[in-house]
Amino acid sequence: MILPLTGLVIGAILGAWRARRHGGGAADMAQWGAAHGVALGVVGLFVLLLLSRLAG
């Protein structure tokens, strides 16, 4: 269960950083952080499912 949460946190940080780099305000950083967090959280979930299926 740690992979999706890790992906969520890393995605949120990455999204906020990218928005700030492009000159966005607080609302932009929140929106980009949420979008990236959800995307990487889903990727982490699929990796977790794949690893659990391979482990048996």
PyMOL Python script that loads the backbone (N, CA, C, O; Angstrom):
from pymol import cmd

cmd.read_pdbstr("""\
ATOM      1  N   MET A   1       0.822  -1.197   0.000  1.00  0.00           N
ATOM      2  CA  MET A   1       0.000   0.000   0.000  1.00  0.00           C
ATOM      3  C   MET A   1       0.863   1.257   0.000  1.00  0.00           C
ATOM      4  O   MET A   1       0.343   2.366  -0.122  1.00  0.00           O
ATOM      5  N   ILE A   2       2.159   1.093   0.134  1.00  0.00           N
ATOM      6  CA  ILE A   2       3.029   2.262   0.201  1.00  0.00           C
ATOM      7  C   ILE A   2       3.318   2.844  -1.182  1.00  0.00           C
ATOM      8  O   ILE A   2       3.581   4.041  -1.296  1.00  0.00           O
ATOM      9  N   LEU A   3       3.276   2.018  -2.241  1.00  0.00           N
ATOM     10  CA  LEU A   3       3.587   2.514  -3.584  1.00  0.00           C
ATOM     11  C   LEU A   3       2.593   3.571  -4.083  1.00  0.00           C
ATOM     12  O   LEU A   3       3.031   4.610  -4.577  1.00  0.00           O
ATOM     13  N   PRO A   4       1.284   3.352  -3.976  1.00  0.00           N
ATOM     14  CA  PRO A   4       0.377   4.414  -4.445  1.00  0.00           C
ATOM     15  C   PRO A   4       0.510   5.705  -3.648  1.00  0.00           C
ATOM     16  O   PRO A   4       0.414   6.794  -4.214  1.00  0.00           O
ATOM     17  N   LEU A   5       0.731   5.594  -2.344  1.00  0.00           N
ATOM     18  CA  LEU A   5       0.885   6.804  -1.537  1.00  0.00           C
ATOM     19  C   LEU A   5       2.180   7.531  -1.877  1.00  0.00           C
ATOM     20  O   LEU A   5       2.219   8.761  -1.914  1.00  0.00           O
ATOM     21  N   THR A   6       3.228   6.772  -2.122  1.00  0.00           N
ATOM     22  CA  THR A   6       4.498   7.380  -2.514  1.00  0.00           C
ATOM     23  C   THR A   6       4.355   8.093  -3.851  1.00  0.00           C
ATOM     24  O   THR A   6       4.841   9.211  -4.026  1.00  0.00           O
ATOM     25  N   GLY A   7       3.679   7.432  -4.797  1.00  0.00           N
ATOM     26  CA  GLY A   7       3.442   8.057  -6.096  1.00  0.00           C
ATOM     27  C   GLY A   7       2.616   9.320  -5.976  1.00  0.00           C
ATOM     28  O   GLY A   7       2.864  10.303  -6.674  1.00  0.00           O
ATOM     29  N   LEU A   8       1.635   9.294  -5.091  1.00  0.00           N
ATOM     30  CA  LEU A   8       0.784  10.464  -4.875  1.00  0.00           C
ATOM     31  C   LEU A   8       1.594  11.642  -4.344  1.00  0.00           C
ATOM     32  O   LEU A   8       1.458  12.764  -4.831  1.00  0.00           O
ATOM     33  N   VAL A   9       2.427  11.387  -3.357  1.00  0.00           N
ATOM     34  CA  VAL A   9       3.225  12.463  -2.751  1.00  0.00           C
ATOM     35  C   VAL A   9       4.261  12.991  -3.733  1.00  0.00           C
ATOM     36  O   VAL A   9       4.416  14.203  -3.880  1.00  0.00           O
ATOM     37  N   ILE A  10       4.971  12.088  -4.409  1.00  0.00           N
ATOM     38  CA  ILE A  10       5.984  12.522  -5.374  1.00  0.00           C
ATOM     39  C   ILE A  10       5.333  13.294  -6.515  1.00  0.00           C
ATOM     40  O   ILE A  10       5.873  14.303  -6.968  1.00  0.00           O
ATOM     41  N   GLY A  11       4.178  12.828  -6.981  1.00  0.00           N
ATOM     42  CA  GLY A  11       3.467  13.533  -8.047  1.00  0.00           C
ATOM     43  C   GLY A  11       3.012  14.913  -7.626  1.00  0.00           C
ATOM     44  O   GLY A  11       3.100  15.861  -8.408  1.00  0.00           O
ATOM     45  N   ALA A  12       2.527  15.040  -6.399  1.00  0.00           N
ATOM     46  CA  ALA A  12       2.086  16.349  -5.917  1.00  0.00           C
ATOM     47  C   ALA A  12       3.261  17.324  -5.825  1.00  0.00           C
ATOM     48  O   ALA A  12       3.138  18.490  -6.199  1.00  0.00           O
ATOM     49  N   ILE A  13       4.372  16.850  -5.337  1.00  0.00           N
ATOM     50  CA  ILE A  13       5.566  17.705  -5.244  1.00  0.00           C
ATOM     51  C   ILE A  13       6.053  18.087  -6.632  1.00  0.00           C
ATOM     52  O   ILE A  13       6.382  19.247  -6.880  1.00  0.00           O
ATOM     53  N   LEU A  14       6.100  17.114  -7.541  1.00  0.00           N
ATOM     54  CA  LEU A  14       6.557  17.383  -8.904  1.00  0.00           C
ATOM     55  C   LEU A  14       5.626  18.363  -9.619  1.00  0.00           C
ATOM     56  O   LEU A  14       6.093  19.274 -10.302  1.00  0.00           O
ATOM     57  N   GLY A  15       4.321  18.183  -9.465  1.00  0.00           N
ATOM     58  CA  GLY A  15       3.367  19.080 -10.106  1.00  0.00           C
ATOM     59  C   GLY A  15       3.451  20.498  -9.580  1.00  0.00           C
ATOM     60  O   GLY A  15       3.406  21.454 -10.354  1.00  0.00           O
ATOM     61  N   ALA A  16       3.573  20.641  -8.269  1.00  0.00           N
ATOM     62  CA  ALA A  16       3.696  21.984  -7.688  1.00  0.00           C
ATOM     63  C   ALA A  16       4.991  22.652  -8.136  1.00  0.00           C
ATOM     64  O   ALA A  16       5.018  23.855  -8.395  1.00  0.00           O
ATOM     65  N   TRP A  17       6.049  21.878  -8.224  1.00  0.00           N
ATOM     66  CA  TRP A  17       7.337  22.423  -8.668  1.00  0.00           C
ATOM     67  C   TRP A  17       7.255  22.897 -10.121  1.00  0.00           C
ATOM     68  O   TRP A  17       7.765  23.961 -10.471  1.00  0.00           O
ATOM     69  N   ARG A  18       6.603  22.087 -10.960  1.00  0.00           N
ATOM     70  CA  ARG A  18       6.478  22.464 -12.372  1.00  0.00           C
ATOM     71  C   ARG A  18       5.623  23.723 -12.533  1.00  0.00           C
ATOM     72  O   ARG A  18       5.943  24.591 -13.345  1.00  0.00           O
ATOM     73  N   ALA A  19       4.544  23.823 -11.767  1.00  0.00           N
ATOM     74  CA  ALA A  19       3.692  25.008 -11.850  1.00  0.00           C
ATOM     75  C   ALA A  19       4.440  26.244 -11.389  1.00  0.00           C
ATOM     76  O   ALA A  19       4.315  27.311 -11.989  1.00  0.00           O
ATOM     77  N   ARG A  20       5.211  26.105 -10.332  1.00  0.00           N
ATOM     78  CA  ARG A  20       5.987  27.251  -9.832  1.00  0.00           C
ATOM     79  C   ARG A  20       7.051  27.671 -10.841  1.00  0.00           C
ATOM     80  O   ARG A  20       7.308  28.861 -11.027  1.00  0.00           O
ATOM     81  N   ARG A  21       7.666  26.684 -11.490  1.00  0.00           N
ATOM     82  CA  ARG A  21       8.695  26.966 -12.490  1.00  0.00           C
ATOM     83  C   ARG A  21       8.111  27.721 -13.675  1.00  0.00           C
ATOM     84  O   ARG A  21       8.799  28.536 -14.290  1.00  0.00           O
ATOM     85  N   HIS A  22       6.848  27.457 -14.002  1.00  0.00           N
ATOM     86  CA  HIS A  22       6.186  28.141 -15.113  1.00  0.00           C
ATOM     87  C   HIS A  22       5.536  29.450 -14.687  1.00  0.00           C
ATOM     88  O   HIS A  22       4.845  30.085 -15.484  1.00  0.00           O
ATOM     89  N   GLY A  23       5.747  29.861 -13.442  1.00  0.00           N
ATOM     90  CA  GLY A  23       5.249  31.148 -12.973  1.00  0.00           C
ATOM     91  C   GLY A  23       3.818  31.122 -12.474  1.00  0.00           C
ATOM     92  O   GLY A  23       3.161  32.163 -12.440  1.00  0.00           O
ATOM     93  N   GLY A  24       3.325  29.970 -12.092  1.00  0.00           N
ATOM     94  CA  GLY A  24       1.944  29.865 -11.618  1.00  0.00           C
ATOM     95  C   GLY A  24       1.796  30.292 -10.167  1.00  0.00           C
ATOM     96  O   GLY A  24       2.760  30.313  -9.401  1.00  0.00           O
ATOM     97  N   GLY A  25       0.583  30.625  -9.817  1.00  0.00           N
ATOM     98  CA  GLY A  25       0.274  31.018  -8.447  1.00  0.00           C
ATOM     99  C   GLY A  25      -0.080  29.804  -7.601  1.00  0.00           C
ATOM    100  O   GLY A  25       0.167  28.662  -7.987  1.00  0.00           O
ATOM    101  N   ALA A  26      -0.659  30.077  -6.446  1.00  0.00           N
ATOM    102  CA  ALA A  26      -0.991  29.000  -5.509  1.00  0.00           C
ATOM    103  C   ALA A  26      -2.058  28.068  -6.071  1.00  0.00           C
ATOM    104  O   ALA A  26      -1.985  26.854  -5.879  1.00  0.00           O
ATOM    105  N   ALA A  27      -3.045  28.623  -6.762  1.00  0.00           N
ATOM    106  CA  ALA A  27      -4.098  27.783  -7.337  1.00  0.00           C
ATOM    107  C   ALA A  27      -3.534  26.884  -8.441  1.00  0.00           C
ATOM    108  O   ALA A  27      -3.922  25.722  -8.557  1.00  0.00           O
ATOM    109  N   ASP A  28      -2.632  27.416  -9.238  1.00  0.00           N
ATOM    110  CA  ASP A  28      -1.997  26.609 -10.286  1.00  0.00           C
ATOM    111  C   ASP A  28      -1.172  25.480  -9.680  1.00  0.00           C
ATOM    112  O   ASP A  28      -1.209  24.346 -10.157  1.00  0.00           O
ATOM    113  N   MET A  29      -0.429  25.800  -8.627  1.00  0.00           N
ATOM    114  CA  MET A  29       0.392  24.775  -7.986  1.00  0.00           C
ATOM    115  C   MET A  29      -0.487  23.679  -7.386  1.00  0.00           C
ATOM    116  O   MET A  29      -0.134  22.501  -7.436  1.00  0.00           O
ATOM    117  N   ALA A  30      -1.626  24.063  -6.822  1.00  0.00           N
ATOM    118  CA  ALA A  30      -2.538  23.063  -6.255  1.00  0.00           C
ATOM    119  C   ALA A  30      -3.137  22.191  -7.354  1.00  0.00           C
ATOM    120  O   ALA A  30      -3.248  20.976  -7.192  1.00  0.00           O
ATOM    121  N   GLN A  31      -3.521  22.802  -8.465  1.00  0.00           N
ATOM    122  CA  GLN A  31      -4.130  22.037  -9.551  1.00  0.00           C
ATOM    123  C   GLN A  31      -3.118  21.113 -10.207  1.00  0.00           C
ATOM    124  O   GLN A  31      -3.420  19.942 -10.435  1.00  0.00           O
ATOM    125  N   TRP A  32      -1.935  21.603 -10.514  1.00  0.00           N
ATOM    126  CA  TRP A  32      -0.908  20.764 -11.120  1.00  0.00           C
ATOM    127  C   TRP A  32      -0.471  19.668 -10.150  1.00  0.00           C
ATOM    128  O   TRP A  32      -0.232  18.533 -10.560  1.00  0.00           O
ATOM    129  N   GLY A  33      -0.366  20.006  -8.870  1.00  0.00           N
ATOM    130  CA  GLY A  33       0.009  19.011  -7.872  1.00  0.00           C
ATOM    131  C   GLY A  33      -1.033  17.911  -7.760  1.00  0.00           C
ATOM    132  O   GLY A  33      -0.687  16.735  -7.640  1.00  0.00           O
ATOM    133  N   ALA A  34      -2.303  18.283  -7.799  1.00  0.00           N
ATOM    134  CA  ALA A  34      -3.366  17.280  -7.724  1.00  0.00           C
ATOM    135  C   ALA A  34      -3.366  16.387  -8.956  1.00  0.00           C
ATOM    136  O   ALA A  34      -3.507  15.169  -8.847  1.00  0.00           O
ATOM    137  N   ALA A  35      -3.211  16.986 -10.116  1.00  0.00           N
ATOM    138  CA  ALA A  35      -3.224  16.197 -11.354  1.00  0.00           C
ATOM    139  C   ALA A  35      -2.048  15.228 -11.411  1.00  0.00           C
ATOM    140  O   ALA A  35      -2.226  14.053 -11.732  1.00  0.00           O
ATOM    141  N   HIS A  36      -0.863  15.710 -11.106  1.00  0.00           N
ATOM    142  CA  HIS A  36       0.306  14.839 -11.117  1.00  0.00           C
ATOM    143  C   HIS A  36       0.218  13.793 -10.010  1.00  0.00           C
ATOM    144  O   HIS A  36       0.621  12.647 -10.204  1.00  0.00           O
ATOM    145  N   GLY A  37      -0.299  14.177  -8.870  1.00  0.00           N
ATOM    146  CA  GLY A  37      -0.437  13.231  -7.762  1.00  0.00           C
ATOM    147  C   GLY A  37      -1.376  12.089  -8.104  1.00  0.00           C
ATOM    148  O   GLY A  37      -1.078  10.930  -7.818  1.00  0.00           O
ATOM    149  N   VAL A  38      -2.503  12.409  -8.713  1.00  0.00           N
ATOM    150  CA  VAL A  38      -3.448  11.361  -9.104  1.00  0.00           C
ATOM    151  C   VAL A  38      -2.828  10.455 -10.162  1.00  0.00           C
ATOM    152  O   VAL A  38      -2.957   9.232 -10.095  1.00  0.00           O
ATOM    153  N   ALA A  39      -2.161  11.054 -11.130  1.00  0.00           N
ATOM    154  CA  ALA A  39      -1.560  10.254 -12.200  1.00  0.00           C
ATOM    155  C   ALA A  39      -0.506   9.293 -11.657  1.00  0.00           C
ATOM    156  O   ALA A  39      -0.522   8.108 -11.991  1.00  0.00           O
ATOM    157  N   LEU A  40       0.400   9.783 -10.834  1.00  0.00           N
ATOM    158  CA  LEU A  40       1.440   8.904 -10.304  1.00  0.00           C
ATOM    159  C   LEU A  40       0.894   7.959  -9.249  1.00  0.00           C
ATOM    160  O   LEU A  40       1.450   6.879  -9.049  1.00  0.00           O
ATOM    161  N   GLY A  41      -0.172   8.336  -8.574  1.00  0.00           N
ATOM    162  CA  GLY A  41      -0.822   7.414  -7.645  1.00  0.00           C
ATOM    163  C   GLY A  41      -1.417   6.215  -8.372  1.00  0.00           C
ATOM    164  O   GLY A  41      -1.322   5.083  -7.898  1.00  0.00           O
ATOM    165  N   VAL A  42      -2.031   6.468  -9.527  1.00  0.00           N
ATOM    166  CA  VAL A  42      -2.587   5.377 -10.331  1.00  0.00           C
ATOM    167  C   VAL A  42      -1.471   4.484 -10.867  1.00  0.00           C
ATOM    168  O   VAL A  42      -1.609   3.261 -10.886  1.00  0.00           O
ATOM    169  N   VAL A  43      -0.376   5.086 -11.300  1.00  0.00           N
ATOM    170  CA  VAL A  43       0.767   4.293 -11.755  1.00  0.00           C
ATOM    171  C   VAL A  43       1.289   3.423 -10.618  1.00  0.00           C
ATOM    172  O   VAL A  43       1.584   2.246 -10.823  1.00  0.00           O
ATOM    173  N   GLY A  44       1.404   3.989  -9.429  1.00  0.00           N
ATOM    174  CA  GLY A  44       1.847   3.218  -8.269  1.00  0.00           C
ATOM    175  C   GLY A  44       0.897   2.087  -7.927  1.00  0.00           C
ATOM    176  O   GLY A  44       1.333   1.012  -7.514  1.00  0.00           O
ATOM    177  N   LEU A  45      -0.398   2.318  -8.094  1.00  0.00           N
ATOM    178  CA  LEU A  45      -1.388   1.274  -7.844  1.00  0.00           C
ATOM    179  C   LEU A  45      -1.221   0.116  -8.822  1.00  0.00           C
ATOM    180  O   LEU A  45      -1.271  -1.047  -8.420  1.00  0.00           O
ATOM    181  N   PHE A  46      -1.025   0.423 -10.090  1.00  0.00           N
ATOM    182  CA  PHE A  46      -0.816  -0.632 -11.072  1.00  0.00           C
ATOM    183  C   PHE A  46       0.477  -1.402 -10.814  1.00  0.00           C
ATOM    184  O   PHE A  46       0.512  -2.619 -10.993  1.00  0.00           O
ATOM    185  N   VAL A  47       1.524  -0.721 -10.403  1.00  0.00           N
ATOM    186  CA  VAL A  47       2.767  -1.408 -10.070  1.00  0.00           C
ATOM    187  C   VAL A  47       2.554  -2.320  -8.868  1.00  0.00           C
ATOM    188  O   VAL A  47       3.056  -3.443  -8.847  1.00  0.00           O
ATOM    189  N   LEU A  48       1.819  -1.850  -7.873  1.00  0.00           N
ATOM    190  CA  LEU A  48       1.518  -2.674  -6.699  1.00  0.00           C
ATOM    191  C   LEU A  48       0.716  -3.916  -7.082  1.00  0.00           C
ATOM    192  O   LEU A  48       1.004  -5.011  -6.597  1.00  0.00           O
ATOM    193  N   LEU A  49      -0.280  -3.758  -7.942  1.00  0.00           N
ATOM    194  CA  LEU A  49      -1.057  -4.896  -8.402  1.00  0.00           C
ATOM    195  C   LEU A  49      -0.211  -5.882  -9.184  1.00  0.00           C
ATOM    196  O   LEU A  49      -0.348  -7.093  -9.011  1.00  0.00           O
ATOM    197  N   LEU A  50       0.666  -5.373 -10.046  1.00  0.00           N
ATOM    198  CA  LEU A  50       1.542  -6.237 -10.808  1.00  0.00           C
ATOM    199  C   LEU A  50       2.487  -7.016  -9.907  1.00  0.00           C
ATOM    200  O   LEU A  50       2.695  -8.213 -10.108  1.00  0.00           O
ATOM    201  N   LEU A  51       3.062  -6.341  -8.911  1.00  0.00           N
ATOM    202  CA  LEU A  51       3.976  -7.014  -7.999  1.00  0.00           C
ATOM    203  C   LEU A  51       3.264  -8.052  -7.142  1.00  0.00           C
ATOM    204  O   LEU A  51       3.821  -9.114  -6.864  1.00  0.00           O
ATOM    205  N   SER A  52       2.043  -7.755  -6.724  1.00  0.00           N
ATOM    206  CA  SER A  52       1.311  -8.721  -5.909  1.00  0.00           C
ATOM    207  C   SER A  52       0.887  -9.943  -6.722  1.00  0.00           C
ATOM    208  O   SER A  52       0.837 -11.053  -6.193  1.00  0.00           O
ATOM    209  N   ARG A  53       0.581  -9.742  -8.012  1.00  0.00           N
ATOM    210  CA  ARG A  53       0.247 -10.880  -8.877  1.00  0.00           C
ATOM    211  C   ARG A  53       1.479 -11.738  -9.148  1.00  0.00           C
ATOM    212  O   ARG A  53       1.387 -12.965  -9.185  1.00  0.00           O
ATOM    213  N   LEU A  54       2.617 -11.104  -9.335  1.00  0.00           N
ATOM    214  CA  LEU A  54       3.843 -11.866  -9.598  1.00  0.00           C
ATOM    215  C   LEU A  54       4.335 -12.602  -8.373  1.00  0.00           C
ATOM    216  O   LEU A  54       4.963 -13.653  -8.496  1.00  0.00           O
ATOM    217  N   ALA A  55       4.063 -12.071  -7.189  1.00  0.00           N
ATOM    218  CA  ALA A  55       4.519 -12.702  -5.952  1.00  0.00           C
ATOM    219  C   ALA A  55       3.665 -13.912  -5.602  1.00  0.00           C
ATOM    220  O   ALA A  55       4.104 -14.780  -4.847  1.00  0.00           O
ATOM    221  N   GLY A  56       2.478 -13.979  -6.128  1.00  0.00           N
ATOM    222  CA  GLY A  56       1.648 -15.170  -5.874  1.00  0.00           C
ATOM    223  C   GLY A  56       0.559 -14.857  -5.021  1.00  0.00           C
ATOM    224  O   GLY A  56      -0.244 -15.732  -4.698  1.00  0.00           O
TER     225      GLY A  56
END
""", "prot")
cmd.dss("prot")
cmd.show_as("cartoon", "prot")
cmd.util.cbc("prot")
cmd.orient("prot")
